[in-house]
Amino acid sequence: MHTHGSITGWLAWAIISLLSASGYIGLIGLMGAESACIPLPSEVILPFARFLVSRGQITRHHLISALAILVFKANMENQPGDL
């Protein structure tokens, strides 16, 4: 395990490592954690995802696809009249 001087440094390292290893599937998982009431807001995740897009480790198309899946899922969960 990497040692970092602060919780922020550790969190940044952990997010970048996870996204680098798992790509957009990891992005969906991390952003889906917010829906499961885990305090990891997407506002923290997306800048790191964009960083990896700029380095070419995640493609822009994968990032947009992951975001579209999450928006679709959120809209489906909030439909009135669910059975």
Secondary structure as GFF3:
##gff-version 3
##sequence-region A 1 83
A	DSSP	alpha_helix	7	35	.	.	.	ID=ss1
A	DSSP	alpha_helix	42	54	.	.	.	ID=ss2
A	DSSP	alpha_helix	60	77	.	.	.	ID=ss3
###
